[in-house]
Amino acid sequence: MSLRDTSSSPTASRASARFTEPQHAVFRRLNDSIGFDWRLAPYDIAQSRAHASMLARQGIVSSEDRDALHQALEQVERELSDGSFLFAQDDEDIHMALERRVTEIAGPVGGKLHTGRSRNDQVATDMAMYVREHAQRALEGSASLARTLLDQARGHLDWPMPGYTHLQRAQPIYLAHHLLAYLWMLVRDRDRFADVLGAVSRLPLGSGALAGVNFDTDRGFVAAELGFAGVAENSIDAVSNRDFVLDYLAAAATCATHLSRLGAEIVLWSSQEFGFLEVSDAWASGSSLMPQKKNPDVAELLRAKAPRIAGHLVALHGVMHGLPLTYNKDMQEDKEHLFDAADTLELCLEAADGMLASVTFNRERLASGASDEFLSATDIADMLVRRGVPFREAHTIVGGVVRSAIEQGTLLSELTPQELAEHSPLLDEEFYALLKPTESLEQKRSEGGTSSLRVREQLEQAEAALASSR
């Protein structure tokens, strides 16, 4: 930020009447928020423009004053846009910096801009507008990544792969089914950010410091001008409320956790030990020492960014949890947590989208893992159940068959009918048929299962979910 000395500026003198000593330099370093809350400038200008219009509409200031304020705000907006805005040494925060500059441009009429509002309701309104914009961005980013997952699922509809529990091969599934699991996580993320939009639908401005203001203002007019659905019902709640920031951080933390799980699997699957996929060169890096290396750094960073965002949520809960009403300076700590979480999440969503859209899956390696005959053990147990054997007894019988194959170092298909009969006379030729991955896959006919029929149904459901607003 560019600084200039304005020690005799209106802002510098405004707060000095109550005090006989200047603020200590260390206190200023702790107290000032201009180093990060400058990001609220666009929202502050928008609400100041609407506020000035309302003041004139209500006859609290003249139309000439309104026009002068609007012209000054437009010039400030241009200066911020082209980088010519100069911050002063005494600018405590972005709100005072903008008001100072408006007063420099418009003259004494600039001092009328703060009529009928406090920094308390001003800050709360800026924060609500910031959260609204970035919740919308996260909503759109989640939906975009979900659509990329849908496209990848469509392209790999009939690709068998092993499914895992405890990172051990468990049952065969289709790759499309696995990818769609992440899609539904992202759909829920989208809906959570939609809920955040609802949480920021009430306008705080007009609540004053805490008790309302002494002017006949029209808060509904300002709400409509700024795109709010209505006004906050209680002035005390309005200035002390940061639920919407917590709501955003909670949604962001959950979304980041989903991205982290996706990243973790991509790291595993791109390893030579798995070999299930390859990340494109555009989304990978090399080693400074080992020429052969191709590292899935994007996926690894998706893992690492999640606790960072979750940490911001926990930290803000720590800030808010014991605060008495109404506004307390502690609440200044909401901004850096929010700003960093929004920046981090939006970057992660964009990176995950680009990386996932360009990965190449290895059908042969996926199929090889799915062909592990032990993955059919549950299907064999279910076959015995259909023949009247209680499931727990069937589970024990098949466990014994698996143990025999392991001890002999053979495949299940290499066991003879005589060896199978030693475990149960009900293990006949159907046992061998069930060892084919396609047999196991297509038997998962339950709703939401991995059979081709159910996965195709799920693709339609996913398309409908992404086409809807909720």
C-alpha positions in Angstrom: 0.0 0.0 0.0 1.2 3.5 -0.7 1.3 5.8 2.3 1.5 9.5 2.8 1.7 11.7 5.9 -1.6 13.2 6.9 -1.0 13.8 10.6 -3.4 16.8 10.5 -6.0 15.1 8.5 -9.7 14.9 9.6 -9.2 11.3 10.5 -6.2 12.0 12.7 -8.0 14.7 14.6 -11.4 13.1 14.8 -10.6 10.7 17.6 -8.2 12.9 19.5 -10.8 15.1 21.4 -11.4 12.5 24.0 -7.8 11.8 24.7 -4.8 13.8 25.9 -2.1 11.4 24.8 -1.3 10.0 21.3 -1.7 6.3 20.7 1.4 4.3 21.4 3.1 2.9 18.3 2.8 -0.6 19.6 -0.9 -0.2 20.3 -1.3 1.1 16.7 0.4 -2.0 15.3 -1.9 -4.2 17.3 -5.0 -2.2 16.8 -4.9 -1.2 13.1 -6.5 -3.4 10.6 -5.8 -1.5 7.4 -3.1 -4.0 6.5 -5.8 -6.6 5.7 -9.3 -5.0 5.7 -8.5 -2.9 2.6 -10.1 -5.9 0.9 -13.5 -4.6 2.1 -13.1 -1.4 0.1 -15.5 -2.3 -2.8 -18.2 -3.3 -0.4 -17.7 -0.2 1.8 -18.0 2.0 -1.2 -21.2 0.3 -2.4 -22.9 0.5 1.0 -21.7 4.2 1.4 -23.3 5.0 -1.9 -26.6 3.4 -0.9 -26.4 5.0 2.5 -26.0 8.4 1.1 -28.9 7.9 -1.3 -31.1 6.8 1.6 -30.1 9.9 3.7 -31.1 12.2 0.9 -34.3 10.2 0.2 -35.3 10.6 3.9 -34.4 14.3 3.9 -31.6 13.8 6.4 -29.1 15.3 3.9 -29.8 17.4 0.9 -29.8 16.1 -2.7 -26.8 18.3 -3.3 -24.9 16.7 -0.5 -25.8 13.2 -1.8 -24.5 14.1 -5.3 -21.2 15.5 -3.8 -20.8 12.3 -1.8 -21.5 10.1 -4.8 -19.0 12.0 -6.9 -16.4 11.7 -4.2 -17.1 8.0 -3.8 -16.8 7.5 -7.6 -13.4 9.2 -7.6 -12.2 7.0 -4.6 -13.4 4.0 -6.5 -11.4 5.0 -9.5 -8.3 5.7 -7.4 -8.6 2.2 -5.8 -9.0 0.6 -9.2 -6.0 2.3 -10.9 -3.8 2.1 -7.8 -3.5 5.8 -7.2 -5.3 5.8 -3.9 -2.8 6.8 -1.1 -3.3 5.4 2.3 -2.3 7.7 5.2 -0.2 6.8 8.3 -3.2 7.5 10.5 -5.7 5.3 8.5 -6.7 2.8 11.2 -8.9 0.8 8.9 -10.4 0.9 5.4 -13.6 2.6 6.6 -11.7 5.6 8.1 -9.4 5.7 5.1 -12.2 5.9 2.6 -14.1 8.5 4.7 -10.9 10.6 5.0 -10.4 10.6 1.3 -14.1 11.4 0.6 -13.8 14.4 2.9 -10.6 15.5 1.2 -12.4 15.4 -2.2 -15.9 16.7 -1.2 -14.9 19.0 1.7 -16.9 19.3 4.9 -19.9 17.5 3.3 -17.8 14.4 3.5 -18.3 14.4 7.3 -22.0 13.8 6.7 -21.4 10.4 5.2 -21.3 8.8 8.6 -24.6 10.2 9.7 -26.9 7.5 11.0 -24.4 4.7 11.0 -21.5 3.3 13.1 -18.4 1.5 12.2 -20.0 -1.5 14.0 -22.9 -1.9 11.6 -20.7 -0.7 8.7 -18.2 -3.4 9.3 -20.9 -6.1 9.8 -22.4 -5.0 6.4 -19.1 -5.1 4.6 -18.4 -8.6 6.0 -21.9 -9.8 5.0 -21.4 -8.6 1.5 -17.9 -10.2 1.3 -19.2 -13.5 2.6 -22.1 -13.4 0.1 -19.8 -12.9 -2.8 -17.3 -15.6 -1.8 -20.0 -18.1 -0.8 -21.4 -17.7 -4.3 -17.9 -18.3 -5.8 -17.4 -21.4 -3.6 -20.9 -22.6 -4.6 -20.0 -22.3 -8.3 -16.6 -23.8 -7.8 -18.1 -26.8 -6.0 -20.6 -27.3 -8.8 -18.0 -27.0 -11.5 -15.8 -29.7 -9.9 -18.8 -31.9 -9.4 -19.6 -31.6 -13.1 -16.0 -32.5 -14.0 -16.5 -35.6 -11.8 -19.7 -36.4 -13.7 -17.9 -36.1 -17.0 -15.1 -38.4 -15.8 -17.7 -40.9 -14.5 -19.5 -41.0 -17.8 -16.2 -41.7 -19.6 -15.4 -44.6 -17.3 -18.7 -46.2 -16.8 -17.7 -49.8 -17.3 -14.2 -49.7 -15.9 -13.9 -52.2 -13.0 -11.6 -51.4 -10.1 -11.0 -52.7 -6.6 -12.9 -50.9 -3.8 -11.2 -50.5 -0.5 -11.9 -50.5 3.2 -9.0 -49.9 5.6 -7.0 -49.4 2.4 -7.3 -53.1 1.8 -9.0 -54.5 -1.2 -12.6 -55.2 -0.4 -15.0 -55.6 -3.3 -14.9 -54.8 -7.0 -16.7 -51.6 -8.1 -16.9 -49.5 -11.2 -14.6 -46.5 -11.4 -17.6 -44.4 -12.3 -19.2 -45.4 -9.0 -16.1 -44.3 -7.1 -15.9 -41.0 -8.8 -19.6 -40.3 -8.2 -19.0 -40.6 -4.5 -17.0 -37.4 -4.6 -19.6 -35.8 -6.8 -22.2 -36.2 -4.1 -19.8 -34.7 -1.5 -19.5 -31.7 -3.8 -23.2 -31.4 -4.3 -23.6 -31.2 -0.5 -20.9 -28.6 -0.4 -22.7 -26.6 -3.0 -25.9 -26.8 -0.9 -24.0 -25.7 2.3 -22.7 -22.6 0.5 -26.3 -21.9 -0.7 -27.3 -22.0 3.0 -24.6 -19.5 3.7 -26.2 -17.2 1.2 -29.4 -17.4 3.2 -27.5 -16.6 6.4 -26.3 -13.3 4.9 -29.7 -12.2 3.6 -30.4 -9.6 6.4 -28.9 -6.2 6.3 -27.0 -5.0 9.5 -26.6 -1.4 8.3 -28.8 1.1 10.2 -28.4 -0.6 13.5 -25.8 2.0 14.7 -23.3 1.1 17.4 -25.8 -1.3 19.0 -29.1 0.5 19.8 -30.3 1.8 16.5 -29.9 5.5 15.3 -31.7 8.7 16.0 -32.8 9.3 12.5 -35.8 8.2 10.5 -33.9 6.0 8.2 -35.2 3.6 5.6 -33.3 0.4 6.1 -35.5 -1.5 3.6 -34.4 0.9 0.8 -30.7 0.3 1.6 -31.3 -3.5 1.8 -32.9 -3.5 -1.7 -30.1 -1.3 -3.1 -27.4 -3.7 -1.8 -29.3 -6.9 -2.7 -30.3 -8.0 0.8 -33.7 -9.8 1.3 -34.5 -7.7 4.3 -33.1 -6.1 7.4 -31.7 -7.6 10.6 -34.5 -7.5 13.1 -32.5 -6.7 16.2 -29.8 -4.0 16.3 -27.9 -5.7 19.1 -27.8 -9.0 17.2 -27.0 -7.2 13.9 -23.7 -5.6 15.1 -22.5 -8.6 17.2 -23.5 -11.4 14.7 -20.7 -13.2 13.0 -22.6 -16.5 12.5 -22.5 -16.0 8.8 -18.7 -16.0 8.9 -18.7 -19.2 11.0 -21.2 -20.7 8.6 -19.0 -19.9 5.6 -15.9 -21.3 7.4 -17.8 -24.4 8.4 -18.9 -25.0 4.8 -15.4 -24.2 3.6 -13.7 -26.6 6.1 -16.0 -29.5 5.1 -15.5 -28.8 1.4 -11.7 -28.6 1.9 -11.9 -31.9 3.7 -13.6 -33.5 0.7 -10.8 -32.1 -1.5 -8.3 -33.5 0.9 -9.7 -37.0 0.6 -9.8 -36.7 -3.2 -6.2 -35.5 -3.2 -5.1 -38.4 -0.9 -6.5 -40.9 -3.3 -4.9 -39.3 -6.3 -1.5 -39.4 -4.5 -2.0 -43.1 -3.9 -3.4 -44.0 -7.3 -0.7 -42.1 -9.1 2.1 -44.0 -7.3 3.8 -46.9 -9.1 2.5 -49.3 -6.5 -1.1 -48.5 -7.6 -0.6 -47.2 -11.1 -4.3 -46.4 -11.4 -3.9 -43.0 -13.0 -1.4 -40.4 -14.2 -1.6 -36.7 -13.4 -1.0 -34.6 -16.5 2.3 -32.7 -16.8 0.5 -29.4 -16.4 -0.5 -30.4 -12.8 2.7 -32.1 -11.6 6.2 -31.2 -10.7 9.6 -32.8 -10.8 12.5 -33.3 -8.3 15.4 -31.0 -8.0 17.7 -34.1 -7.7 15.9 -37.1 -9.3 15.3 -36.6 -13.0 12.7 -39.5 -13.2 10.3 -38.1 -10.6 6.8 -36.8 -11.4 5.1 -35.6 -8.2 1.4 -35.0 -7.8 2.0 -31.9 -5.8 -1.5 -30.4 -6.4 -3.1 -33.5 -4.8 -0.7 -33.3 -1.9 -1.4 -29.6 -1.3 -5.2 -30.4 -1.4 -4.5 -32.6 1.6 -2.5 -30.0 3.4 -4.8 -27.0 2.9 -7.8 -28.7 4.5 -6.5 -28.4 8.1 -5.5 -24.8 7.4 -9.1 -23.9 6.6 -10.5 -26.0 9.5 -8.1 -24.1 11.7 -9.6 -20.8 10.8 -13.0 -22.1 11.7 -11.8 -23.3 15.1 -9.9 -20.0 15.7 -13.0 -17.9 15.0 -15.1 -20.1 17.3 -12.4 -19.3 19.9 -12.7 -15.6 19.3 -16.5 -15.6 19.5 -17.3 -18.2 22.1 -17.1 -16.0 25.3 -17.9 -12.5 24.0 -20.5 -10.5 25.8 -22.9 -8.4 23.6 -22.4 -6.3 21.6 -19.4 -5.4 19.6 -16.0 -6.1 21.0 -12.6 -5.5 19.4 -11.9 -9.2 19.5 -14.2 -9.4 16.5 -11.6 -7.7 14.3 -10.0 -11.2 14.3 -12.7 -12.4 12.0 -11.2 -10.9 8.9 -7.9 -12.6 8.4 -9.4 -16.0 9.1 -12.2 -15.4 6.6 -10.0 -13.8 3.9 -7.4 -16.6 4.0 -10.0 -19.4 4.0 -11.8 -17.9 1.0 -8.5 -17.4 -0.9 -7.4 -20.9 -0.1 -10.6 -22.7 -0.9 -11.2 -20.9 -4.2 -7.7 -21.8 -5.3 -8.0 -25.4 -4.2 -11.3 -25.8 -6.0 -9.9 -24.4 -9.2 -6.8 -26.5 -9.0 -8.7 -29.7 -8.2 -11.0 -29.1 -11.2 -8.1 -28.6 -13.6 -6.1 -31.5 -12.3 -9.1 -34.0 -12.3 -10.2 -33.0 -15.8 -6.9 -33.9 -17.2 -6.0 -37.1 -15.4 -5.5 -40.3 -17.4 -6.7 -43.6 -15.9 -5.0 -46.9 -16.5 -7.7 -49.4 -17.4 -5.4 -52.4 -17.3 -4.1 -51.7 -13.8 -7.6 -51.0 -12.5 -8.9 -54.2 -14.0 -6.0 -56.2 -12.6 -6.8 -55.0 -9.1 -10.5 -55.8 -9.6 -9.7 -59.3 -10.8 -8.4 -60.3 -7.3 -10.5 -63.3 -6.7 -10.6 -62.8 -2.9 -12.8 -59.7 -3.6 -15.7 -62.2 -4.5 -15.7 -63.7 -1.0 -18.9 -61.8 0.1 -20.7 -62.9 -3.1 -19.9 -66.5 -2.3 -21.2 -66.1 1.2 -24.4 -64.5 -0.1 -24.8 -67.5 -2.5 -24.7 -69.8 0.6 -27.3 -67.5 2.3 -29.6 -67.9 -0.7 -29.3 -71.6 -0.2 -30.5 -71.4 3.4 -27.2 -71.0 5.3 -27.3 -68.3 8.0 -25.0 -65.5 7.1 -22.7 -65.8 10.0 -22.2 -69.5 9.3 -21.7 -68.7 5.6 -19.1 -66.0 6.6 -17.2 -68.6 8.5 -17.3 -71.2 5.7 -16.0 -68.8 3.1 -13.3 -67.5 5.5 -12.1 -71.1 5.8 -12.0 -71.4 2.0 -10.0 -68.2 1.7 -7.6 -69.4 4.4 -7.1 -72.7 2.6 -6.2 -70.9 -0.6 -3.7 -68.6 1.1 -2.0 -71.5 3.0 -1.7 -73.4 -0.3 -0.5 -70.4 -2.2 -3.2 -70.8 -4.9 -6.1 -68.8 -6.4 -9.6 -69.5 -5.3 -10.3 -70.8 -8.8 -7.6 -73.3 -8.4 -9.2 -75.1 -5.5 -10.8 -78.4 -6.6 -14.5 -79.3 -6.1 -13.3 -81.9 -3.6 -11.5 -79.2 -1.6 -14.5 -77.0 -1.7 -16.8 -79.8 -0.5 -14.6 -80.1 2.6 -15.9 -76.7 3.7 -19.5 -77.1 2.5 -21.4 -79.4 0.1 -23.2 -76.3 -1.2 -20.1 -74.9 -2.8 -20.6 -76.1 -6.4 -19.9 -74.8 -9.9 -21.5 -71.5 -9.2 -18.6 -70.8 -6.8 -16.2 -70.5 -9.8 -18.6 -68.3 -11.8 -18.8 -65.8 -9.0 -15.0 -65.3 -9.1 -15.4 -63.2 -12.3 -15.4 -59.4 -11.4 -18.3 -58.7 -13.7 -20.4 -61.3 -11.8 -19.7 -59.6 -8.5 -20.2 -56.1 -9.9 -23.5 -56.8 -11.6 -25.0 -58.5 -8.5 -24.9 -55.2 -6.6 -28.4 -54.4 -7.7 -29.5 -52.5 -4.6 -30.4 -48.8 -5.1 -27.2 -46.8 -4.9 -25.0 -49.9 -5.7 -22.3 -50.4 -8.2 -24.1 -52.5 -10.9 -24.2 -50.9 -14.3 -27.9 -50.3 -14.1 -27.6 -48.5 -10.8 -24.6 -46.4 -11.8 -26.5 -45.3 -14.9 -29.4 -44.3 -12.7 -27.0 -42.4 -10.5 -25.6 -40.5 -13.5 -29.1 -39.3 -14.2 -29.7 -38.4 -10.6 -26.4 -36.5 -10.6 -27.3 -34.6 -13.7 -30.6 -33.6 -12.2 -28.9 -32.5 -8.9 -26.5 -30.3 -10.8 -29.2 -28.8 -12.9 -31.2 -27.8 -9.8 -30.4 -24.9 -7.5 -30.6 -27.2 -4.5 
